[in-house]
Amino acid sequence: MTGENQRGGELHGRDPQNTEPRDAARRDAEPRDAEPALVPGRSCGTCSMCCKVYSIKELDKPAGRWCIHAVRGSGCSIHPDRPRSCREFFCSWLVDPHLGPEWKPEVSRFVLSADATHQAIMVTVDPGMPLAWKREPYYAVLKQFSEVFFRINQKVLVNLNGHITVVLPDREVPIGLVVAGDAIVLSREGTAYCAGLRRGPELAKTPSASLSPGSM
């Protein structure tokens, strides 16, 4: 998932959302316009967290603020005519049967989704509860994800108002704002895990091209 808004992720089309690393090759082989299969019995229902944490370009809605069309507790007031980016987005909880009911965004207070740009699972956090991801059982599971994903060159990233934190098995590394062309790089020195930001060659030319990984 890619983004362009400094203050959070942008709702921008569909990316595969399954968090299982073993499914990565299968997902890459699927047609990009294929609609993901929802977990039986799951729907957005009363949850509208994505209507808050992401920006929506078509509606000129900034990230971190409720969409004016969101009716909390009942959904979208323009659901039949909602923008394409909204139609095409499916959070991980909707499509991944390995995630229990506690991972539903209205419960966890963050949206878990895939970020194809940075080869990561992105945790886009509700600014109203910025440490939601550090609660249990989420924190321990995100740590487990990070250890597994490190082996296959993938990442676990937390996005809070556009500021990125890399979750590593042994620590968290604040990266801050990431701009178009930047790369988040992981490494390991002995038993210690490391993360850093490699600046893109176009940074000096496009200082305003800011990007929030975890956008959609």
C-alpha positions in Angstrom: 0.0 0.0 0.0 1.2 3.4 -0.8 0.4 6.8 0.5 1.0 10.5 -0.1 -0.3 12.2 3.1 2.1 13.2 5.8 -0.5 12.8 8.5 -1.4 9.2 7.8 -2.3 6.6 5.3 -4.2 7.3 2.1 -7.0 5.0 1.0 -5.8 4.1 -2.4 -7.1 0.9 -4.0 -6.7 -2.7 -2.9 -3.8 -4.7 -1.7 -3.8 -8.3 -0.4 -4.4 -8.3 3.3 -3.6 -11.8 4.5 -0.9 -11.8 7.2 0.3 -15.4 6.6 3.8 -15.3 5.2 3.4 -18.6 3.5 0.6 -17.2 1.4 2.7 -14.4 -0.1 3.6 -16.3 -3.3 0.0 -17.3 -3.9 -1.2 -13.7 -3.4 1.4 -12.3 -5.8 0.1 -14.7 -8.5 -3.5 -13.6 -8.1 -5.0 -11.1 -10.6 -4.8 -7.7 -9.1 -8.5 -7.0 -9.8 -9.6 -10.2 -8.1 -11.8 -9.4 -5.1 -10.5 -11.1 -1.9 -12.7 -13.7 -0.2 -14.0 -12.6 3.1 -13.9 -14.8 6.1 -17.3 -16.5 6.4 -19.5 -14.6 8.8 -17.4 -11.4 8.8 -18.4 -8.0 7.7 -17.6 -4.4 8.7 -20.9 -4.2 10.7 -20.6 -1.4 13.2 -16.8 -0.9 12.5 -15.8 2.2 10.6 -12.2 2.7 11.9 -10.8 2.9 8.4 -13.1 5.9 7.9 -11.0 7.7 10.5 -7.4 6.6 10.3 -6.9 6.9 6.5 -7.1 9.9 4.2 -9.5 9.6 1.3 -8.4 11.7 -1.7 -11.7 11.6 -3.5 -13.4 13.2 -0.5 -10.6 15.5 0.5 -10.6 13.8 3.9 -7.4 14.0 6.0 -6.1 11.0 7.9 -6.8 10.8 11.6 -10.2 12.5 11.4 -13.7 11.0 11.0 -15.1 11.1 7.5 -18.1 13.4 7.4 -20.1 10.5 5.9 -19.3 8.0 8.7 -22.1 7.3 11.1 -20.4 5.8 14.1 -22.0 2.5 15.1 -23.8 2.0 11.8 -21.4 2.6 8.9 -21.3 4.9 5.9 -24.1 7.2 5.0 -23.2 7.1 1.3 -22.3 3.4 1.2 -23.9 2.8 -2.3 -22.0 5.7 -3.7 -18.8 5.6 -1.7 -15.5 6.3 -3.5 -13.8 3.5 -5.4 -10.8 3.5 -3.0 -13.3 2.7 -0.2 -15.0 0.0 -2.2 -11.7 -1.7 -2.9 -10.2 -1.7 0.6 -10.5 -4.8 2.8 -8.6 -4.8 6.1 -6.8 -7.9 7.2 -9.4 -8.8 9.8 -12.0 -9.3 7.1 -9.9 -11.7 5.0 -7.6 -13.5 7.4 -9.2 -16.3 9.4 -6.1 -16.5 11.6 -7.1 -13.1 13.2 -9.6 -13.5 16.0 -12.4 -11.1 17.0 -10.1 -9.0 19.1 -8.4 -7.9 15.9 -11.5 -6.2 14.5 -10.4 -2.5 14.2 -13.2 -1.1 16.3 -12.0 -3.4 19.1 -8.2 -3.1 18.6 -8.3 0.6 17.7 -6.0 0.1 14.8 -6.3 -1.2 11.2 -4.1 -4.0 10.1 -3.4 -4.2 6.4 -0.7 -4.9 3.8 1.8 -2.4 2.5 3.1 -3.6 -0.9 5.5 -0.6 -1.2 7.5 -1.5 1.9 6.7 -5.2 1.9 5.1 -4.9 5.3 2.2 -5.4 7.5 1.0 -2.0 8.5 -0.6 -1.2 11.8 -2.4 2.2 11.3 -3.3 3.4 14.7 -6.3 5.4 15.9 -4.8 8.8 17.1 -7.3 8.7 19.9 -5.5 5.6 21.3 -1.9 5.9 20.1 -0.6 3.0 22.2 -3.3 0.6 21.3 -0.8 -1.6 19.4 1.2 -2.0 22.6 -1.6 -3.7 24.5 -1.9 -7.4 24.8 -2.5 -9.7 23.0 -1.5 -7.4 20.1 2.0 -6.5 21.2 3.2 -10.1 21.6 1.7 -11.2 18.3 3.2 -8.3 16.4 6.5 -9.2 17.8 6.0 -12.8 16.6 5.1 -11.5 13.2 8.2 -9.4 13.1 10.5 -12.3 13.8 8.8 -14.5 11.1 8.7 -11.7 8.6 12.3 -10.7 9.1 13.3 -14.1 7.6 11.5 -13.4 4.4 12.5 -9.7 4.1 9.2 -8.3 5.2 8.4 -5.9 8.0 5.9 -4.9 10.7 5.3 -1.1 10.7 3.2 1.1 12.9 1.8 4.2 11.4 0.6 6.9 13.8 -0.4 10.1 11.9 2.2 9.4 9.3 5.1 8.7 11.7 6.4 5.2 11.2 7.8 2.9 13.9 9.5 -0.4 12.9 8.6 -3.3 15.2 11.5 -5.7 15.6 11.7 -8.9 17.6 13.8 -7.2 20.3 12.9 -3.5 20.0 11.0 -0.8 18.2 12.7 1.8 16.1 11.0 5.2 15.4 11.7 6.1 11.7 9.4 9.2 11.5 8.1 10.5 8.2 8.9 8.5 5.1 8.9 10.2 1.7 8.5 8.8 -1.8 11.6 6.9 -2.9 12.8 6.1 0.7 13.4 2.5 1.7 13.1 1.1 5.2 16.0 -1.4 5.6 16.3 -4.1 8.2 19.5 -5.9 9.2 20.9 -8.1 12.0 24.1 -7.8 13.9 24.7 -10.9 16.0 21.5 -11.2 18.1 20.5 -7.6 17.7 18.0 -6.5 15.1 18.4 -3.1 13.4 16.3 -0.8 11.2 17.1 2.3 9.3 15.9 4.6 6.5 17.7 4.8 3.2 16.9 8.1 1.6 15.8 8.0 -2.0 17.8 9.8 -4.7 14.8 12.1 -5.6 14.5 13.4 -2.0 16.3 16.7 -2.6 14.3 17.3 -5.8 10.8 16.6 -4.3 10.8 17.6 -0.7 7.1 17.8 -0.6 6.4 14.3 -1.9 5.8 13.0 1.5 4.5 9.5 2.0 2.9 7.5 4.8 3.5 3.8 4.4 0.4 1.9 5.4 -1.8 4.0 3.3 -4.2 2.3 1.0 
